[in-house]
Amino acid sequence: MNLTPPDTTLSGTPKTRSSRAATKAQEAAVPATPAPGVASVSQLSAKLTDYLTASELKKVKEAYRFSDEMHLGQVRKSGEPYISHPIAVAEICADWKLDAQAIMAALLHDVMEDQDVKKDELIERFGAPVASLVDGLSKLEKIEFQTLIEAQAENFRKMLLAMASDVRVILIKLADRLHNMRTLEHMTPAKKRRIASETMEVYVPIAHRLGLNNIYRELQDLAFSHLYPVRYRTLSKAVKAARGNRREVVKKILESVKNTLAIAELPAEVYGREKTLYGIYKKMRSKHLSFSQVLDVYGFRVVVDSFANCYVALGTLHGLYKPMPGKFKDYIAIRKLNGYQSLHTTLIGPYGTPVEFQIRTQEMHRTAESGVAAHWLYKNGESNLSDLQQKTHAWLQSLLDIQQQTGDSAEFLEHVKVDLFPDSVYVFTPKSKIIALPRGATALDFAYTIHTGIGDHTVSVKINNEAASLRTELRNGDIVEIVTNPDSRPSPTWLAFVRTGKARSAIRHHLRTINLNESVELGRELLAQALTALNIQPDLPEPTVEKLLNESSAKSMDELYADIGIGKRMAALVARHIFGLVDDDLVSLPANPNATPGELDPVTIYGSEGVSVQLAPCCLPIPGDQIIGQLRRDQGLIVHTSDCAGAKRLRGKEPDRWIAVQWGGELNRRFDCRIRLLINNEKGILARVAAEIGESDANISYVGMDEDEEHVMTQLRFTIQIKDRVHLAHLIRNLRRVMGVTRVERERN
């Protein structure tokens, strides 16, 4: 197949073209002396001819000609004609044997963004499926965004949602990003860093999540080389030097393994593999090692002919070299989230060198290298990838669930990033179903993974048949049982420890919808105080309100107040924005340009505000304590004691999110407080302590006990409900008089 029309040369020299393409060419950043780059399509043609039909090739050729016409005269930073980029992207997709529609979309992926081609025109020329793929890949340049971050977040949201309905969108996007990263040297240093950082944060984890290991490794190393060029060059030289020094060791191991497997009559392919530079760098950073201490730069892969022979090969290798304790992982019995399967073991090789082996079948190897793309790459083979496809579909469906419960694009992207981290733990339901969760996930994350309704109504949890806290981090092999109550509701404090995007989005969605009125009132009060501090009258005229809503992307003032109340927007910053919009006659006095949130009148806390105001669990402030408030995104106002160690650390990171708060005069409720007692371990002591707490007009909501090894002294921990600091002092004095109590103190985390 020849994609190039006989009379067409793919050079940077413009021919006749549409006015929109000419405009784009003028806007393109062209070097003073463009390189006479010529794009070749011969390799793409050869790859497509191998697996597409004649009718499909004809459609691809039409898409190529249209893309060539639209991009004619447009030049890349390197000086090459722009059409070379779509061809390169299509070639990467052809390596995966993606279908004709995907190849057409790869060739056309920039025509909507760069040349203002409408979706309707693509539908008419190439059909709705191709147009939808291109639309999912196109950025939203027509929409006005407040910040670059917001624009990027919205672009990712659109792309990921398109991917949820058709995974080919992200496969083409990854091919697009891979070629851009391969040619990134022509960009400015600032743009290199931005694109490389974006690649490392989003595209690398997506490639890993979809099992595209080859692209995952290459993108990782390319991003590393542009983010830390000096470290990359230094490490590259060290690896090249080590490669020569360790050549004999690698050769000896390779020969020994092949001979041993041959004696065992195990048909297998054995070959060495070198760890990526970023993988070596990451290990050096995480374990604080020098390069010379990273001994397992090289590993070996053993590919056998059957599932059973994976374990036979494992036993054979363990007979050849001694295994390192704790360095065996069975990803065949419990595969990774992205479908990856292999046995991993680290052995002590010649000269005491640790050597990592991966053992897998040919089918497992195809899935490991190509992930979901193997669905197209080997769709006519015997491999059964239904389980991988189901897992991928479940993850893509979760994107839609998160989108429905998410307030904006930035929040959506935040949730998705959380779920993209590759490390996982595998736990079991009481019925032995395996559930995979990100490392660090808690029992509450498990509940939300099962179903949002179960998470919302969770009251307690059992792990391995023992009661545990909802914040307990899960470990591989845990059996988790969730206890629910239909009257239970999510708490804002849950946001402090849940790990998964699904759990965070569900909790935030509940807090936004159920507690909207409380958030609106808190936000109204905070904004009024911030405006007063700038000497602006809080009652804004209609024209000012309209300007504010237009520029803040809020639909109403209540929505703006709610955003302030839940910590999504800063009252002081909104007030400064209003200051730039109001007329002079609304400013009663000259504004203080140096006003900061700390100089505003304190917000009064009564303790009955509901979930919009939370007392920090780390220090549990009570009336009489000196307090300070932190505005946290989607959690509202968090009140800490002024001497709270946790609050001091947080203030150093985000000083603008802290405001002055004070206790109100009439507080008709009780407040939780933790106390710790050191007591003699003697009969009846707990009963005496509990009785004294009751007689002191305090309630007990929790009690815990720790004994020493000699069973002489015991430490009691109580969470009690009291009125204020004076009440607490009275209680502590009474407890110190109880026989057997040697020490009483207020406890803080």
RAZISUL-V419794 format. One record per run of one state. SS is the DSSP state (a for helix, b for strand, c for the rest). FROM is the first residue (numbers start at 1). LEN is the number of residues. If there is no record, write none. Layout:
ss=SS from=FROM len=LEN
ss=SS from=FROM len=LEN
This chain:
ss=c from=1 len=18
ss=a from=19 len=9
ss=c from=28 len=14
ss=a from=42 len=8
ss=c from=50 len=4
ss=a from=54 len=18
ss=c from=72 len=3
ss=b from=75 len=1
ss=c from=76 len=5
ss=b from=81 len=1
ss=c from=82 len=1
ss=a from=83 len=13
ss=c from=96 len=4
ss=a from=100 len=9
ss=c from=109 len=2
ss=a from=111 len=5
ss=c from=116 len=3
ss=a from=119 len=8
ss=c from=127 len=1
ss=a from=128 len=10
ss=c from=138 len=10
ss=a from=148 len=18
ss=c from=166 len=2
ss=a from=168 len=15
ss=c from=183 len=1
ss=a from=184 len=3
ss=c from=187 len=2
ss=a from=189 len=21
ss=c from=210 len=3
ss=a from=213 len=15
ss=c from=228 len=1
ss=a from=229 len=17
ss=c from=246 len=1
ss=a from=247 len=17
ss=c from=264 len=4
ss=b from=268 len=7
ss=c from=275 len=2
ss=a from=277 len=11
ss=c from=288 len=3
ss=a from=291 len=3
ss=c from=294 len=4
ss=b from=298 len=7
ss=c from=305 len=2
ss=a from=307 len=14
ss=c from=321 len=1
ss=b from=322 len=9
ss=c from=331 len=12
ss=b from=343 len=6
ss=c from=349 len=1
ss=a from=350 len=3
ss=c from=353 len=1
ss=b from=354 len=8
ss=a from=362 len=16
ss=c from=378 len=8
ss=a from=386 len=20
ss=c from=406 len=3
ss=a from=409 len=11
ss=c from=420 len=4
ss=b from=424 len=6
ss=c from=430 len=4
ss=b from=434 len=5
ss=c from=439 len=3
ss=b from=442 len=1
ss=a from=443 len=8
ss=c from=451 len=1
ss=a from=452 len=5
ss=c from=457 len=1
ss=b from=458 len=6
ss=c from=464 len=2
ss=b from=466 len=3
ss=c from=469 len=4
ss=b from=473 len=1
ss=c from=474 len=5
ss=b from=479 len=6
ss=c from=485 len=7
ss=a from=492 len=5
ss=c from=497 len=4
ss=a from=501 len=14
ss=c from=515 len=1
ss=a from=516 len=18
ss=c from=534 len=2
ss=b from=536 len=1
ss=c from=537 len=5
ss=a from=542 len=11
ss=c from=553 len=4
ss=a from=557 len=9
ss=c from=566 len=5
ss=a from=571 len=9
ss=c from=580 len=4
ss=a from=584 len=3
ss=b from=587 len=1
ss=c from=588 len=9
ss=a from=597 len=3
ss=c from=600 len=3
ss=b from=603 len=3
ss=c from=606 len=4
ss=a from=610 len=3
ss=b from=613 len=3
ss=c from=616 len=11
ss=b from=627 len=6
ss=c from=633 len=3
ss=b from=636 len=6
ss=c from=642 len=3
ss=a from=645 len=9
ss=c from=654 len=1
ss=a from=655 len=3
ss=b from=658 len=6
ss=c from=664 len=7
ss=b from=671 len=10
ss=c from=681 len=4
ss=a from=685 len=11
ss=c from=696 len=3
ss=b from=699 len=9
ss=c from=708 len=5
ss=b from=713 len=10
ss=c from=723 len=2
ss=a from=725 len=12
ss=c from=737 len=4
ss=b from=741 len=6
ss=c from=747 len=3
